[in-house]
Amino acid sequence: MPYALSGLAAAAVAASALLVAPVYSSGRTLLEANGPAAAWTLAAPVVFAAAPVFVRGRARRAVTVAAAAMLVIFCLLVSTGPFFLPAAVLLVLAARATRR
């Protein structure tokens, strides 16, 4: 559970920073340059990381493994993905730590 919570926190911090920090050479933020669509795109990894925190019981391990896999795929396919690598690593550790 501590890894899953830490992964959620890391994903939320990365998404928040990417929304408000200037990431373009012109000094614009993702939100200014791309509008609300940027927020929806950055919400996906936060939702992936949140899933294992809210699931209890027998499904927890399966949900944690699936969330870790989706977050790793997000990191590989999306241009902002590398910012979410710490959250992906923490979710992989959470999947390993979850009892079978």
Secondary structure per residue as TSV (DSSP state, phi and psi in degrees):
chain	resnum	aa	ss	phi	psi
A	1	M	-	360.0	-38.8
A	2	P	H	-63.5	-34.6
A	3	Y	H	-67.3	-39.0
A	4	A	H	-65.9	-42.3
A	5	L	H	-65.2	-40.7
A	6	S	H	-66.1	-37.4
A	7	G	H	-64.0	-40.2
A	8	L	H	-63.6	-44.0
A	9	A	H	-63.1	-42.4
A	10	A	H	-63.9	-40.9
A	11	A	H	-66.3	-41.1
A	12	A	H	-65.7	-40.4
A	13	V	H	-65.9	-43.9
A	14	A	H	-62.4	-44.9
A	15	A	H	-64.3	-43.7
A	16	S	H	-63.1	-44.9
A	17	A	H	-63.6	-41.1
A	18	L	H	-66.6	-29.7
A	19	L	H	-73.1	-36.3
A	20	V	H	-109.9	-14.8
A	21	A	S	-86.3	142.0
A	22	P	B	-67.8	119.7
A	23	V	-	-114.7	-9.9
A	24	Y	S	-101.1	155.0
A	25	S	T	-63.7	-21.6
A	26	S	T	-79.5	-5.8
A	27	G	S	89.5	5.6
A	28	R	-	-83.7	152.1
A	29	T	B	-91.1	168.5
A	30	L	H	-60.8	-38.4
A	31	L	H	-65.9	-41.0
A	32	E	H	-68.7	-40.0
A	33	A	H	-78.4	-35.4
A	34	N	H	-115.1	-5.7
A	35	G	T	73.2	-161.8
A	36	P	H	-61.8	-20.9
A	37	A	H	-60.1	-31.9
A	38	A	H	-64.3	-39.1
A	39	A	H	-64.9	-39.2
A	40	W	H	-66.5	-39.9
A	41	T	H	-65.0	-40.8
A	42	L	H	-79.0	-12.6
A	43	A	H	-76.0	-26.4
A	44	A	H	-57.8	-50.2
A	45	P	H	-66.2	-28.6
A	46	V	H	-68.6	-39.7
A	47	V	H	-66.1	-41.9
A	48	F	H	-58.0	-45.5
A	49	A	H	-71.4	-25.9
A	50	A	H	-78.6	-27.0
A	51	A	H	-54.6	-48.4
A	52	P	H	-67.0	-23.5
A	53	V	H	-71.1	-32.3
A	54	F	H	-99.0	-3.1
A	55	V	-	-97.9	135.6
A	56	R	-	-121.2	163.7
A	57	G	G	84.5	-153.6
A	58	R	G	-66.8	-26.2
A	59	A	G	-80.5	-7.8
A	60	R	H	-58.9	-46.3
A	61	R	H	-63.2	-44.8
A	62	A	H	-62.9	-42.2
A	63	V	H	-66.3	-39.7
A	64	T	H	-66.1	-43.1
A	65	V	H	-64.3	-44.0
A	66	A	H	-64.1	-42.1
A	67	A	H	-65.4	-40.8
A	68	A	H	-63.6	-43.0
A	69	A	H	-63.5	-43.8
A	70	M	H	-65.0	-37.6
A	71	L	H	-70.8	-37.9
A	72	V	H	-64.0	-43.3
A	73	I	H	-62.3	-41.7
A	74	F	H	-58.6	-43.9
A	75	C	H	-62.1	-34.0
A	76	L	H	-80.6	-29.4
A	77	L	H	-100.4	-25.8
A	78	V	S	-102.5	143.6
A	79	S	T	-63.0	-29.0
A	80	T	T	-88.9	2.9
A	81	G	G	-55.8	-42.3
A	82	P	G	-57.2	-25.6
A	83	F	G	-68.6	-19.9
A	84	F	G	-99.9	6.0
A	85	L	H	-59.5	-41.0
A	86	P	H	-59.0	-40.0
A	87	A	H	-66.1	-38.8
A	88	A	H	-64.6	-42.6
A	89	V	H	-62.6	-43.1
A	90	L	H	-64.3	-37.2
A	91	L	H	-70.1	-34.9
A	92	V	H	-63.9	-42.2
A	93	L	H	-63.8	-37.4
A	94	A	H	-64.5	-38.7
A	95	A	H	-65.5	-38.5
A	96	R	H	-68.6	-35.1
A	97	A	H	-80.6	-18.1
A	98	T	S	-72.8	132.9
A	99	R	-	-69.6	151.2
A	100	R	-	-82.3	360.0
